[in-house]
Amino acid sequence: MNPVPWRLIPPLALSGAMQMALDHWLLSQHRQGHQPPSLRFYTWDPPALSLGYHQQRWPSTWRSLTAPGQSLDLVRRPSGGRAVLHQGDLTYGLVTSGLGVGRSAAYGHLCQFLIQGWANLGIPLHYGQPHRDYGRNPHCFATATEADLLLEDGTKFIGSAQLWQGDAVLQHGSLALGLGGAPSLFRPVFGQPWPVSSCRDRAQAWGQDVIIASLTTAASQVFGITLLPQPLTATEWGAIDPGPWQL
């Protein structure tokens, strides 16, 4: 891992297009040497449905869905994967470079801080297995791959995806916590009920602040890095364009 201090960006609640634009900007800036490696955690306001960069097919009804009292954003991620509903979840975004491992192995390397952080909270996680139906299912959390993390009861808990630029990588992923209760749009979007999981209930009970603190500490320990809190500046906000990511 890069020995320079990492930038820890304080939690942000923003529109889906702005969150994706920020993740992409951090990666591009890091590859060009203008930004150090970074870690951040964020939520989506309003709720959003994000599609993988190469996902071309999805139900037309997704464009007309609304969250209670507000619209539902439909956005495209710069990374791959399938559709994810961001309503009550917590998302992480990590940018670094010089891993010295292949792209497949990079998932296992970068996910270690998630495994360790949740283990410190008494929630063991394990990797999923390749699934031949993954590419045919528009719903990311309907199947698990070796890049995903599952709870003890087999419920998919964290789905991650990557974008590479040279040897620099953005890895971001959704922690399906259901903060505030089961997502009300889960059934309208995916045609199935929100999966009930006592393991997820135990994870959710820790609360967002404790979860972020545990994962941040784990990242410092697992990667052997120093994390320096640094909010975005006004100049940086002005350089971030959400337009390309809004559908």
Secondary structure, DSSP 8 states (H G I E B T S, - for coil): ---S-EEEEEEEEE-HHHHHHHHHHHHHHHHTTSS--EEEEEEESS-EEEE-TT-----GGGGG-EETTEE-EEEE-SS-S-BEEESS-EEEEEEEE---S-HHHHHHHHTHHHHHHHHTTT---EE----TTGGG-SBGGGS--TTSEE-TTS-EEEEEEEEEETTEEEEEEEE---TTSS-TTHHHHHSS-----HHHHHHHTT-HHHHHHHHHHHHHHHHT--EEE----HHHHHT---GGGB-
